[in-house]
Structure formats: structure tokens, C-alpha cells
Amino acid sequence: MTPTNLSPVRTTRPRAHFAPRNNWMNDPNGLVFHDGLYHLYFQCNPHGVSHADVSWGHATSTDLARWTEHDPAILWDDTAQIYSGSVVVDHGNTSGFGTAEEPPLVALYTAAADGHQAQALAYSTDGGYVWTKYRSNPVLDRGTSDFRDPKVFRYDDGADAYWVMVAVEAEDRQVLFHRSDDLTTWTYLSSYGPAGPVGGVWECPDMFRLVVDGDEDDVRWVLLISLNPGGIAGGSGTHYVVGEFDGTTFRATSPLPTPAPELLVDRSQSREELEAYDWIDFGPDCYAGVTFDGLAGNERTLIAWMDNWQYAGSIPHDESSEYRSAMTLPRRLSLTRDRSGLVRLRQAPAIEVGPDEITELGSLTGRVAVAAGSGDAGPADAALADAVRIRVTATFDDADSVELRIGAVDGGEVVIRQSRASGRIDVVRPDVVPPAGVGASMSMPVARAGEIDWEIWIDALNDRVSSLELFAEDGDRVLTALIPASSHRTCALAAVGGTLREARVALAEVPR
């Protein structure tokens, strides 16, 4: 199978996100950039829309926007399902599965059976399309039931180079580090945790280096840990820790508290406690995000599953739908130092659309409708496109808050609100998506409460569900949520309780 003999998948809906042609999908796996192609492997059920018979699906892209889907890459069998993992290009052929001239791609994944999880290996010598399971699997077995989700990378401190595996003992809320010279024999290095948010099992870790504000002399390591439940918006979520890694041990720059043992059982942490930690996303629908191997350090790119385990089995609600779930936008990652001196993760969409249609509103009091194609403030019934990027900037004069109301005549209204007094952005979505109880109202703090700086992406995933991804303050704060789809969606910006200054809206439709 090659990328030239299949047409791009779903070029009309969704337009900006990857979704499979059919069947169930969840976590992204094995993200790797090789020979000019982005490879996205993902958890899938080749036989239906439920979470079963877990295997690795496969898609490729040249630009992260248009994807070609291929046959499933690694299939479950009678001995194990193929849970999450990662892929590396073995450039030195340390594994011996290829040659120095034609290095193999090597996948490390969790072989999951009833009551037992261990790390297994498969390799490809044709660029990632056909995979062979290693005959001596598993390559790392602790004899436990919840040891999973290996992320492998090459560590090189200039004096020594070897492979590092980051995996989790999920129920224990521990990240375990192992090393290998050949990807098949692994030795234990150290562990991290439990610490910080522990309201659910830990899953899908990733770890990578980034420089701070472009300073090559200020390098940090970022550790990603997904947990379910216990996320900041309810259900699934992903937090991150900035620290140092010496090739053996990860140490957080600001160590997080160790939870009492009973907290690992009752899983109760308050919103105040959770907000003390750093989160990839403040919404409910960004989970299990991992980054691509094979890209330059300044191109570190993450893709996550755009769903939540609390309701993924019922989204979309229509059981006749051919597929379940989509991935988030690909996001370029960087580190920046905030006004208080803390180092934070910044995210920016890794695809571009345009040109923008710009509406200069100037001093704004009250409410005005805006829509792509209007060239200016539009009539109240002007409709947004199915897939659109909306950029909103303004500064507060004496207004109490600013609201962007995204109305769906046939599916309810979504409200994005920034309050000057609270210093927060709140997002409210109708209860029809998801089932009531998770993420109906979401919130995140902002550092510059007097300024509005939003970049919002909306994309119709199917006839019932759309996605909303909000990047605020240059991507320092991000919130992702599924919202109702609509055949006619309006958009209006409002200054509440006073006036906004220098208000500006820019819209760009995502091309089909």
C-alpha cells in the first residue's frame, strides 16, 4: 500500500480534522514524520463503531490538513489487542530489522489481554505500511495488568545515546522510564509520581525537549500525562509538567504534591486543586495527545483525540453513523515565560487558512452579527460556513464582559464569554452534546483580563456534531469542546454592560 493509490479521506466533512472513513477511533498512536510524510496511526476497531477488537489504523499527510487513509497497520489477534504506543525511525538500525541505508520503522505498543498488559514490538521495512510483529514479544513485561502506552524517543547527551521508553502503571499513577540500546531489551531507569492530578488512571505519556522563548541556552523537558477521569472539565483530560531530565530521572521544576493514598481510591479533587496544575486543554474533548517523532525541535507537533471517555460511545448519537470521533487540529508546541516568570506551554494550529474577511468594529456597544461572506457586520441571520476560523481582538473600555454567541437554529447556542472582573473565559454548550453532566460549562483563567485575543476554529464533523477549538492569548490557554452541528449557524459579538475599544473580527472559511 502506498500513499499514491488512495484518494484523500473526507475532503468535505470534516474539513480541518482527521476522521476515519468508518468505524471506531480513539487515541492517536505512533505519530512519526518520515520521508516527507506525516504518519498518523490510531486506535481503531476495524469491524464496527464500538470500542472492541482494538487495532492500529493508519493515515498519511503531506501537510497535516489533507489525509489519506490506508489499510489498518497492526491488527489485534487471539492473544492480544493492540493498545496505544509509538513509532520511531531506527536510523542507526540498532534493532537489526532493516539496514543502515534503509532504516526500519519500529513500533512499540501495548499488547493488552485480560488481566495482563505488556509492551510489544512490530517493525516495517516499507515506510510504515506493512508491519511484522516481533517473534519474541513482549519486549518488556512487568507482569501487571495496567502497564501501558509506551512513548519511545532517542536520548543523546553528546556522550551517550540510547532509546528511552516512557510508559505508565495506570492505576498506580506512575510514569516509568526504561532504556534500551536496540529497542528489544529494556532496563529500568526511574519513575515519576504519583503527583498532582490523580483523580483517574494515568495514560498516554509523552516527553520531549523545548527551548524557552527561542533561547537555545534555556532548554526544558515537558512531560505529558493524560488521566481519565479527573480532567479539569470533567471526564478525560491531559496535564503537563515542565522539568529536567538527565537521561535517567525526570524532576519537575516546581514539584507537585504527593497525594494521600486514599485519594487514589476515592478520586476526589476540587476545581481549586485542579487549577493549580498545568493543562494542555481546559475543555473536555482533548485527550491522549502525543507528538510526532522525526520533526525538528522547533516543529514539535501534537495531535489528540477530540472526545471524552464519559460519552464517546454515544457521540454521534445516531447509531447508523459510519464512524466515531475525530482528532484535534495539529498543534505546534513551544514554551514561553509568563508575566510571573513561570514557564508555560503554548499551542498554535499547525495548518493555515485564509484569506481573512475582516470586520473593523472600532468602538462597540451592544451586539452585532458577523459572518463569512458579508465583508462587514452582517444581518442578524447571516450564517457561518460549516468550517471556519474566527479571530476576535478587542480591549475593554467600561464593558463588564464580551460575548461571542454562536447560534444554531436547529441545535442550541454556544456562548464564549470573557469577564474583565473575573479574569476568566467561560464557554457554555447545550446539554444535547454531550449527555448532561460533563463539560456543559467550561472555564479557564487568562493573564490579560482587559484584552480579548481569541482564535476559534469550528468544523462540522458530521450531521449532528461539530467541534470548537479556542486558542486564547497566543495559545497560552486552549479549550476544546464538541458542540451541536447546525445547517444554519449565526455568529454575533456583544459588549455587555458598556463599551469595547478596537474591536475586530476576522473570519476565514476552511476550504473544501
Phi, psi and omega in degrees: 000130179234161183288359184264349185251016172229142178281157178304145183273134172048072180277350180250325181206123348291161183266327188250359186230153173278133168222146182287162177299323180198172172074180184285145172217142167224238196307139167292144180224155166054036179295125182208142175253121186211129178052044175081004180239139169273122177257126175244111170261157186201151176296130180211160169251110183294350191244356182180186187260012176255163180279092182202166177048048192295126181224180176257118167281176187207134174215156179228158180208151173264345188222004182070003181249315179253129186241143172250123180267140181243177175300153175309143188273308182232118187262144173297161176217189185292343183266332185194150167271158186258093181277189191296156179184203187214167178231138173232154170269118183274076188300326179272004185050042180296334182278339183079009181275348178226219175225167177297326181283327179232081185293147180279159163268135183237127178255131169250126185217167178269121171273110188252120175235172180301118177073011183206131175226133179214166184264131183237172187227144169222158181222156180228136177245010179241023177091011172108014183259317178248130185239143178243126177286136181296132186291341181256023176299151358280161180264345177210115185226118178264359180073025183243173187262349187224036179263110192205174168068058182288130169246123186246140175214164179268123177257132182214111180262011181095336178251333183215148178223135179198171178272141175240133174251130174249117180222176183233147156266100196298311183291331180278351185053055178230137170261128182248136179250130175230159178232157179207150173264342188226008179072358181246334180242122189237141176235146184290139176251301186190181176220161176228133176101175002287147180197152175070223181287123184225024183286001177204177179293149176271139182216167166045060178285159171212153177211138185200163179264143171217148174272157181264120178051038176076005182274107183294346177270357180237089186249133177234163172253141178243126178252121176260136177223120173270148178219148182210122350283207177100007179289163185297331181254009184097140182072224186284149176195168181225126176247167180225155179230130176264136181192206182235147176224124184259016183095347179234313189232138172263132177232125179291140176300316175241095185305138180268154184294144174277126184286154171295145183306324182292339179292333177289348180257311185274344170057040181246116173227136184285163176301320180298317177298315183296325181288350176283349181256167181262135184236139172301321189209137181267002177264176182271354192238049174216104188221151173061030180293136176222168187247162181283133165280151172095359177260157175298156183303326181276007177241023181303122189230132184245142167231139180233166175281126185265073181192184183215134184296344180290338183214011185302327181290350180240013177242120354290160184291331184287112183294346179277354181299145187278341181215162178235130169083165175213169174265158174293170166302145169294139187231125173283134183252145173208168176247141178220154178263125182278183185296335179271358179095357179281144179270125184233156178276137179241142182233142177220138177305137184266007174238156182239148171225167179157179003282161178282146165259115192258132175245109177274110183264342179062233178278121186241124171235132182084209191238142176221139179274142177226149179200147175299137179096349182276332182074354181194186173302128189258178176292162186298335183258012178297137188253145172282157173289166177300324182226121189208149169252131180239124175247127181236126174229146178186169170233150179285136164262264176246011178293147176281322182203170174233141181232137167249116182254116181254102189262140176238112183304325183252020183198014178094170186245137174256135182239127172250124187227132172243125181255129179293320184291317184277338184066037183225155168252128177245142176233128179241128178238152181297154181293344184295338172221113000271193168305145186307142172122339181230122169064027176290325176231124184238156185208147173211145179283154174234153182275329182248079188295336182273000181237142175253123181215089185241142167233117189239129176246128176238134182216128176284116181276325177199193184289345186245336189228136169241170177243150174230124175235118183250119175252118182243152177052055178062027178086009174292331178233133183225143179218126183238132181211141169284140181226166179296143171283162180207144175277349180209103185244125179259164182217128180221141177253136183223136168268125185251124175077020180157213190237145169257150176248152174053039180286137185210134177235131177236127181239142175221128177279136175285124185293154177286000000 
